[in-house]
Amino acid sequence: MTITLEIPEALASQLGAGSPQELSRQALEALVLEAYRTDRIGGRQAAEVLGFSRMRWEQFLEDHHVLENAYTVEDLERDVATLRRLRTEGGLPPTA
């Protein structure tokens, strides 16, 4: 699929794009990274789309300060709800 994106020249300069091809690559990487961060695609698929080896993908995540399989606030909230439910149902002893 081909998508055309118009951006101001000043923004392209700020993004450090030396050419339209470089900017296109940056946009693809940003799109794939966001899809990965929001669990819409997995790491293997993301690496494949970008043409990265597993090691290069891990470096890419590190460069962008993304922790693989990071424990999120949503994960914590889900775990707390599960613990409360188990305590209510008698599956866990009450807290002291």
N, C-alpha and C positions, 0 to 999 in steps of 0.2 A: 504494500500500500504506500502510496506517496501522498504526503501532506505538505501543503505550502503554508509557511508561517512568515508573516511580515513583521519585522521588528525595526525599530529606529536604528539608524547607523550608530548613534551614540551608545546605545545599549550593546550592540554587537562589539563595539570597541572596548567597552567596559568588561565584557565577558572574555576578552582576549582572543576572539575569533579572528584568525588571520585570513580565513577564507570561508566561503559559504559551506564548504565540505566540513571544515572543522566545527563550525557552529551547528551544522546538522548532526554531527557525531555527539557534540555536547548535549544537544536536545534529546537524542536517543538515549544516551547514558542517564540523563536526569529522569526521563520517563520510565526507563527500566528500573532504576533505583527506587523511585517512588512506588512502582508496582510491587517491588519486592518488600519494601518497608511496610506496605499496607496488606501484605499477604495475598495479593492477587496473582502473583507468580512465585514459583519456588526458585531457590538458588541455582539449581541445575539449568532450568529454563532461561533464567536471566543471563547466566554465563554463556549459554549457547547463543542467545540472541546477539550478545555483544562480541561473540567470537573469542571469549576468554577461556583459558584453561582454568582448572579448579584453583590452582595457586594464584593465578592472576586475578580471579574473582575475589578471593580472600583478601588480596592486597587492595583491590578496588574498594571493598567494603571498609577496610581499615583506613584507607585514604579519605573516605567520606564519613568516618566516625560512626559507622553502623556496626552494631554488634549482632552477629548471627545468633538467632534463637534467643534474643534478649527477653527477659521477663518484663512484661509491660504492666502498667497500672491496671489494665483490663484483666490481665492474668491474676493479679493480686485480688481484685474485687471478686472475681469468679471463685477463687480459692477461699476467700473469707465467707462468701455466701454458702459454699459447700460445707465448710466447717460448722457454720451456724445451723444449717439444715441437719447435719449429722448429730449435733448436740441435741437439737430439738427432738429428733427421732430416737434418741438414746444410743446412737452408734458410737458416741464419744463420751467420756466422763465430763462432768461440768468443770468449768475453770475454777481455780482456787481463789 
